[in-house]
Amino acid sequence: MASMLLSRQLTCAIQQYCRLFVPGCRSVSQAAAKIDVDFDYDGPLMKTEVPGPRSRELMKQLNGIQNAESVHFFCNYNESRGNYLVDVDGNRMLDLYSQISSLPIGYSHPALVKLVQQPQNVGTFINRPALGVFPPDNFPEKLKESLLSVAPKGLSQIVTMSCGSCSNENAFKTIFMWYRNKERGHTAATKEELDTCMINQYPGCPDYSILSFMGAFHGRTMGCLATTHSKAIHKLDIPSFDWPIAPFPRLKYPLEEFVKENQQEEARCLEEVEDLIVKYRKKKKTVAGIVVEPIQSEGGDNHASDDFFRKLRDIARKHGCAFLVDEVQTGGGCTGKFWAHEHWGLDDPADVMSFSKKMMTGGYFHKEEFRPNAPYRIFNTWLGDPSKNLLIAEVINVIKREDLLSNVTHAGKALLTGLLDLQARYPHLISRARGRGTFCSFDAPDETTRNKFILKARNKGVVLGGCGDRSIRFRPTLVFRDHHAHLFLNIFSDILADFK
Ligand SMILES: Cc1ncc(COP(=O)(O)O)c(C=O)c1O
């Protein structure tokens, strides 16, 4: 009720916003405000610059007890709704970054509010179990209802974890165990192996490797960091492994104008993958698995064709390496399919697929042959959190009930079409507009301009995220509609028109 009242009070705010804050309102889009989600606000409302005085004061406080220089501003999550993030100074912003791509159905979705208020769920929210040893009675049922109901084709097994890095880290371990078991001929480990693993030596600790791609981001734990190559700041000062790193295609845009060049670029990268597998086998650092993001996200929203990924999958199979698809950022529906790799049309599924972010819990799916052969080999205290399984079960219900995958495709088209239009009008400021679903991005001419875009947009009521060295990435919620896209495009069109 309160949210409906809120919606009514805020009716026509987009038009008011245009009049008040967007002089001349140089529209690229004629779409009027449309209120179809009663928990959403109608438009941005800015009271101070961001960060405002209250945020700045809190930043000072936090910085006294930890390095808080990454904080953009402090938020009021009780007031945030739908696609709108409200900060502690009362500024309400259209959020196209959505907690680094991790908010599936908007802030304070009524279905989730209801879920946490139900008395039968209280126990799940307040008693966090050690799931590997003391799971609750509804654990298998909840997994089936939630995560397994969206399991990628061919992957029947599931392990839950608490974050993306921890999911990939354990997926790597699963792959190494699988590979060793295969090499050993599925027999028990020898005494020598058991002894040497205790002192980090061969043969107990084999010199296996995971092949990754330049520009990839798979997390910040030590194993994951060895496969992360997006920015030096993540890696500096941390010891790492000598694991193979292949080039990731650098596609030229518009794609239809550079078909041949892009095919050659992808072929070059695939050839390098095979060469590295052979080279590392000779070096006795056998490649047990290949890890890849369907779209390199933190590294700059780098895309490759479906054909590239099908061929990469073939190479993994040919050389006996596991194929791990990291869907931590691309998963959960934002590309218009539940998992981005479903766009590829693989005839043989991935072996392992990790997820987190929009899925509310981390974890990974895998084929049955990747099951560890003993308990505690893949283990930690919590192994995820059943309260998150309750939430993701409801999120999946909402996605299905509201057909949000179709919405993503539709709204993504509105967003990308608008970006391409802006690119045609401001080619010196915008290039390489690209995307799948709402997972869109474009490049600014350089990092300074990109950062200015983000700051200007924020002060006009839009939260954007950057990635790579000069890209802006769009990571809205799944309840981002066409009218949100038009609202953003109008605001950004004005920023470009006045850009200095
Ligand atoms: C593709 C990908 N993998 C892994 C991670 C790491 O996830 P987390 O930050 O939850 O550890 C991220 C985080 O952004 C990611 O984008």
The ligand as an SDF file (V2000), in Angstrom:
LIG
                    3D

 16 16  0  0  0  0  0  0  0  0999 V2000
   33.0430  -12.9880  -13.9270 C   0  0  0  0  0  0  0  0  0  0  0  0
   33.3530  -12.8530  -12.4740 C   0  0  0  0  0  0  0  0  0  0  0  0
   33.8670  -13.8940  -11.8110 N   0  0  0  0  0  0  0  0  0  0  0  0
   34.1330  -13.8310  -10.5000 C   0  0  0  0  0  0  0  0  0  0  0  0
   33.9060  -12.6820   -9.7860 C   0  0  0  0  0  0  0  0  0  0  0  0
   34.2360  -12.6250   -8.3250 C   0  0  0  0  0  0  0  0  0  0  0  0
   33.0860  -12.5600   -7.5720 O   0  0  0  0  0  0  0  0  0  0  0  0
   33.1360  -12.0130   -6.0520 P   0  0  0  0  0  0  0  0  0  0  0  0
   33.4580  -10.5550   -6.1580 O   0  0  0  0  0  0  0  0  0  0  0  0
   31.7780  -12.3040   -5.5260 O   0  0  0  0  0  0  0  0  0  0  0  0
   34.1920  -12.7750   -5.3650 O   0  0  0  0  0  0  0  0  0  0  0  0
   33.3720  -11.5720  -10.4330 C   0  0  0  0  0  0  0  0  0  0  0  0
   33.1330  -10.3240   -9.6860 C   0  0  0  0  0  0  0  0  0  0  0  0
   32.8890   -9.2820  -10.2040 O   0  0  0  0  0  0  0  0  0  0  0  0
   33.0860  -11.6550  -11.8170 C   0  0  0  0  0  0  0  0  0  0  0  0
   32.5870  -10.6170  -12.4890 O   0  0  0  0  0  0  0  0  0  0  0  0
  1  2  1  0
  2  3  1  0
  2 15  2  0
  3  4  2  0
  4  5  1  0
  5  6  1  0
  5 12  2  0
  6  7  1  0
  7  8  1  0
  8  9  2  0
  8 10  1  0
  8 11  1  0
 12 13  1  0
 12 15  1  0
 13 14  2  0
 15 16  1  0
M  END
$$$$
